[in-house]
Amino acid sequence: MNINIKRVYTPWNPEDGTRILVDRLWPRGIKKEDAHIIAWMKDIAPSNELRKWFHHDYNNWNEFKEKYFNELEMKKDLCHQLIAYAENNLTLVYGSKNEMYNQAVVLKEFLEANIKNI
């Protein structure tokens, strides 16, 4: 299985495969039908406390990754559910403007590192 990440504002492409929104908050200005997602898994996103703490301060990126990995360890059931949605391609959809420093990047890394254990 291929795991990809994509901004929700980037146009849908059939090659995206199964698209799951992995943000805790719904992205601004996007209608649900325009998001082309099959599920919104807001509980797999970082906790409100972690999201607010990080607040896109990229100086805290490494610490954010570590803390979010710890949260994901406690959410392996949700990770399993997320992977179960996809047959071939899974696209983790997010709303952040920054394509390098967002929770979908961390979630993808976690899933790829732990896919056999999930």
BADO-921322 format. One line per 4 residues: for each residue x, y, z of C-alpha. Coordinates in steps of 0.2 Angstrom, whole numbers. Layout:
residues N
X Y Z; ...
//
This chain:
residues 118
0 0 0; 6 18 -4; 3 31 9; 2 49 2
-2 66 10; -11 80 1; -18 97 6; -37 97 6
-36 112 -5; -26 103 -19; -38 96 -32; -44 78 -31
-36 66 -42; -42 48 -45; -24 42 -41; -27 48 -23
-36 32 -19; -44 32 -3; -44 50 5; -46 52 24
-46 69 32; -34 68 47; -37 85 55; -45 88 71
-54 104 64; -63 105 48; -53 115 35; -59 133 31
-68 136 15; -70 118 10; -87 110 7; -88 92 12
-92 86 -6; -77 96 -13; -65 87 -1; -68 70 -9
-65 61 7; -73 44 13; -70 48 31; -65 62 43
-54 54 57; -52 69 69; -48 58 83; -32 52 75
-26 70 74; -15 77 88; -24 81 104; -31 99 106
-17 102 119; -3 96 108; -11 105 93; -12 122 102
5 119 110; 13 117 93; 3 131 84; 14 129 69
30 134 78; 42 125 68; 56 127 81; 46 114 91
45 102 76; 55 88 83; 47 89 100; 30 89 92
34 74 82; 40 64 97; 24 69 107; 12 65 93
21 48 90; 18 45 109; -1 49 106; -2 38 91
5 23 101; -10 25 111; -21 26 96; -16 10 87
-34 5 85; -37 21 75; -22 18 65; -28 0 61
-45 7 56; -36 21 45; -26 8 36; -41 -4 34
-50 10 23; -37 8 9; -35 -6 -3; -20 1 -13
-17 20 -11; -21 29 5; -20 48 5; -20 57 21
-28 74 18; -25 89 29; -28 108 29; -12 116 35
-3 128 23; 14 121 27; 17 105 17; 33 100 27
28 103 45; 10 96 49; 3 82 58; -1 72 42
18 71 39; 21 63 56; 6 52 54; 12 45 38
29 42 45; 22 33 60; 11 22 49; 25 17 38
36 13 52; 23 3 61; 12 -4 48; 17 -22 52
13 -19 70; -4 -11 68
//
